[in-house]
Amino acid sequence: MKKLIKIADVLERIPVSRSQLFAMIAAGKFFKPVHLGGGGSFWPEHEVDAWIDAQVQTERAAQNPVLKSGIKTLKSLLLLALRVLP
């Protein structure tokens, strides 16, 4: 069941201040809330959870030297393939 959560719930999950959250939204680093009648702003809970998961995966990949070297190798092979192809 999908659920909409309020800003207080978002801020419990993401350790930033309210102003930092809105700065992230303005910079395109976090998604905008859904505005419903009555002036409430809400975020889909599953989207907040997915954003958190993506942040963790990005951080883990940056910390993993094997994955980092694998990405570099893949980029090198791709560049080499592009040079070889007509």
N, C-alpha and C positions, 0 to 999 in steps of 0.2 A: 504494500500500500504506500503510495507516494504521499509525502507530507510537506507542507510549507512551514518554514520556521521563521521566527522573528529575529531581528538584529541581535538581541541579547543572546539568543541561542547560537548564532553565527560566531559572535565574539567569544563565547565559551569554547568553541572548537578551534578557532584561529586566534593565536595569541598576539593580537594587535589591538590598538585603540580604535575607537569609533572613527576618529578623524583619519587614521591611517587606512582603515578599511575603505573609506570613501575616496581617499587619494589613490588607492589601488584600483578602484573602480574607474576613476577618471583616467588613469594611465593605461587602462585595458588589461590590468593584471588580475582582475577579479571581475566576475560578471555582475550585471545590474540586477537589482531586485525586481520582483513582480509587484506591480501596484494594483491593489484591489480596491473596490469601493470602500468608502469609509476612511480613506487616507492611510491605510496600512501598507507597509512595505514588507514583503516576504521573499525568502529564498527557498527554492526547492531543496529539500534536505538531501536528496540523492545527488544533486549537482554539487552541493557543498562537500559532501563526502568524496565524490569523484575528484574534485579540485585538490582536496587534501591528499588523496592517494597519488595524484599526479606529481604533487610537490615532493612527496616522499620518494617516489621512483626517480625523479630527476636528481635529487640529492644523493640517493644511493648510487646512481650511475656515475655521478661526478666523483664519488669516493672510491669506486671500485677500479683499481688500476688495470685489471684484466679487461673489463668492459671498455674502459677508456682506450686501451691499446687496440682492442678489437675494432672499435669505431674508427680509430686512426688508420688501421690496416684496411678496413673496408673503404674508407675515403680514398686511400692511395690506390687501391685496385680499381675503383671507379674512375679516378682520374686517368690512370693508365689505359683503361678500356676506352675512354673517350678519345685519347690520343691515337690509339690503334685503329679505331673505327673510321671509315671514310667520311 
